[in-house]
Amino acid sequence: MKVRVGVYICSCGTNISEKLDLSELSRYSSSLNDVAYVKIHNLLCSEEGRNFLIHDVMHQKPDRVIIAACSPREHEKTFRNVLQRAGVNPFLFQMVNLREQVAWVTADKTQAGEKARCYVRAAVKRVALHEPLEIQEIDCNTDVLVIGAGVAGMEAALTLAQSGRRVCLVEKNSFVGGKVILYEDVSPTMECSSCMLQPKMDEILHHENIELLTCSEIQEVLGFVGNFTVRIEKKAGFVDKSKCVGCGACYEQCPITTKNEFNSNLSDRKAIDLPFAGALPNVPVIDRKTCLRFHGQDCTICKQACHFDAIDYDDRDEFLERNVGGIIVATGFELFDPSALPRFGYGKIPEVYTSLEFERILSQNGPTGGKLLMKNAGEPKSLAIIHCVGSRDKGVKDYCSGVCCLYAVKFAHMVKKRSPAVKVYDLYADWCVPGKDNQSFLDSIREWKNFRVIRTSLPMNVITKQSKERINLSCTDVSGKRKKISVDMVVLCPAMIPAKNSNMLSEILSISQGKDGFFSEGHKTLAPVSTTIEGIFIAGCAQSPKDIQGSIAQGAAAAGQILSMLVPGRKLELHAMTAEINGDACSGCMICVGLCPYKAIVFDRAKGVAVVNTILCKGCGTCVAACPSGSAKSKHFTTEQVCAEIEEILQ
Amino acid sequence: MSSSGKVSPPNVRFIRLMCTGRIDPEFVMKGFQSGADGVVILGCHPGDCHYKEGNYNTLRRVYLLRRMLSQFGIEEKRLWLEWISACETDKFVDTLHDMVREIKALGPLNKGITHDVGRY
């Protein structure tokens, strides 16, 4: 078939023309088979350039178009839109990268000219084989799934709900508020954490657009942006939320006492209980691990104690299915387990705590009612805070968690307020307190006479030893001097690490993780809340360690991305460059079915052939390269097109 | 590339594909058949594949392909596979220079494969 190819060469101001003789390239291009005409323009991507293109293409009516300009990453989309407007199928077009691949990187003008001729020649051969492709559109669901009801997840859910979107908020714990609700005060304002979160949590619980599923986890996610189907496992709590008023009669009567993991096992709770006073929803749950009913006994004490008939022993785990258009992952963080570094004594010396445990000790609804007390109920006379435990350490976690210095300062402020006679030793390597309010927060505690600092080098070389009732710490400070102190209590600031089950979630959602397990962004700088999967966003510490303010900003950002991506009534465009399987040639070997990373290929048992679901297919071409019978085809990257390009480029 | 001020070898030609996963071994053979003295496959780092796992498939195919190349009398060293992200300009340019140097040391490919390789 004879085609008429129109070639447009852009000089990109002087970016291309200063290295390439464009009139020479134009003469050469005109001499090629199929080329009907060649035009040179100063700046095709400018408004004037685009108008010129539209008019010229409408006038010349070429069958195929080649634009020799910059990288297709820069303007392929621009020119496809222009061609669409000019009435040419946007896929009957090939871009030649004269700027990034020739002009900018070739020193010699003659060599640049030769290279440019090769690329134009190959494009002419390739474009003749192009086929028109249609962009399909599908309806999209605008409901959203938010995973994790910490500060980031709550912010995202509220932002979406307030704009009228329905949100399914899934939380693995029985309460909302994430880690922040476990703190007493937040830095640097020293605002009460639960008072601060109360209005938000209340709105989460009562917003008509939010379905809150506590004690729930994601089991499976199928589909794609605009059309996800999510399977959620909701664990039975054995208390009917609609009947329970949160009076507490059930747990007052429960005969079983066990350690309270939400108080870092520093206090006890009952087998039916609220994790801490003020937890929301204010509904206790029965813990199957300890409740007598799950150990062969027919105890009904809690049911008898309840005046509202809210206890339901027949409650069962449920599997729920929800259809959503977008997903926000806000699964938060955990602390690195310092017992992996024995020199800090965690797990062996009773008075060595992690920062999260210490948060609970300082908390009014914590194990000591907010008093600074040791396990023996005595007040410590001195206390050491050790920064960078397992962080900024190449052998463990090489990153800085960015919040520990600030909460160490907060701890010192809180200790000072509770027990002004206590000496606080702060063992740090560098102060990392960026932001407009934080430096003064640090400076004010440094004026306190009981606040002593020891600056050591990284990785933290502190050695902790129990010596009778006290803990001896030894380290080398930055000047090389050996320092020894003796304290009653030690607080470690371990690295923040991704939440448990992040690996599993990454598999379920097919989103990638960086080397430390945090979810990877779509682009590290420009797309911090996106992922490589369209329609799935990340927010808060699931993306990287950060403070509360940062987490909330990301929760709102992720919600904003979804609001602009999924608009009621607007359709979603599908990829046009998908794979296609010729059923007549397919041998039914099913190699492609297993290889497809998007589960986009299904096997039609009746016909014995593989079939591509073009809605799921992203057009990577992995199946095409693997197909032994040559029946799979990559639209716009067919074997014939690519081979024609290779042959011609090497002539 | 201009940002790093580096110049890439003038005798390298690029073929754009959606993903290294699309690289049919036939493309590599076509390259050698059409006169390339070396072929380099450039893809995203393992774990960073834009299409999730295309590069792992490529890795496996390249191992097999190298064995096949030697059966055709083409030195295995003429086929390179490098993981380079879009922001690693220096690595990109350096790899191309290293490759050109090494391929030059091997000399031009013995134009033994004149028959159509076709689909194997």
Interface residues (C-beta under 8 A of the other chain):
Chain A: P72 N97 E100 Q101 W104 V105 T106 A107 D108 Q111 A112 E114 K115 C118 Y119 S510 S512 S520 T532 M577 L595 P597 Y598 K618 G619 C620 G621 T622 V624 A625 A626 G630 S634 F637 T639 V642 C643 E645 I646 E647 I649 L650 Q651
Chain B: M1 S2 K6 V7 S8 P10 N11 R13 F14 I15 R16 L17 M18 C19 G21 R22 I23 D24 P25 E26 F27 K30 G31 S34 G35 A36 G47 D48 H50 Y51 K52 E53 G54 N57 R61 V93 R119
